[in-house]
């Protein structure tokens, strides 16, 4: 099977029982090391309710009141790093969820696809992951529909792809 032919690395910055604790924005692997990657970043903003970052916000040195803009930056950095560690033809699975911020819908699913395609990934498909049970309410009055789903987007790095300019230690270079 798949696991007999490949090494499975379980990585997380916080969770015990992982093979490696690493920040998904700076993975300790060489260019083109993997055939597949799963990217499930912290995608919920904390709404500014905490004075000091806690949980994943502290782990990734994120500011209190992390906004959708900050979350988009996490995706941008993580997708870029996934591009680096995947070899041509490699597959990337990315979990994301639309959210409401300051009373406005934030269409994170579309942003993630645009970011991935902007890097050169090809969109393969998407899965809709449905939550079991009732969604949590953070506010007394609801102004937007409560969503009970997230997305698992599937991308492929083309087998043949143009090399992109990258900055390494302040020097402009071409991607390997």
Phi, psi and omega in degrees: 000183182301314183289336177288331182267346186226155175270133177256120177255123174260113183236141174199152179281340186237321193290132177285159180086006178274157177287332184207134174262117184209154175277125184294349178273346181214080183278144183274049182231155180286164178301134175070024185288330191243152175267340180206154177212148175242129185238109181231077185282169173290108186249010179257128177285157182261005172062014177073016183281343183253140176287319180242147177299140177230165176055224182298331179296321177288318181303317182264014177054047181264146183286152172299149180075029181307127184263174176299326176301315179297319179296319177299322178295322176300314178299315181302312181293318180292320178295320178297319178291324176297319177303319182295315187273347177273141174273167180305132184090354180292154184248138179239129176252127183232127177264138178207171181206137172291153181216169173252132177225126180051041176078008181236140177292137175246114187272071184298325181302315179292320179299316181298316179297317179298318178297313182297314180293327177295331177280342181118355177293150172259135177282129181261306181192180174218152174240143174258120182261118185260128179287142175273139178086180183283144177290155178283145176252127177263342184232155181291322182249127181270130179245347178229156177297142176282126179265145180237032181214159170226180184237147168241107181266142181241125180236157175232135172278124182304146179299320175248126182215149178290143176286137182257149174289137178227158177253121179240117180048046176080359181251137176283131180217171175262143178299142178286000000 
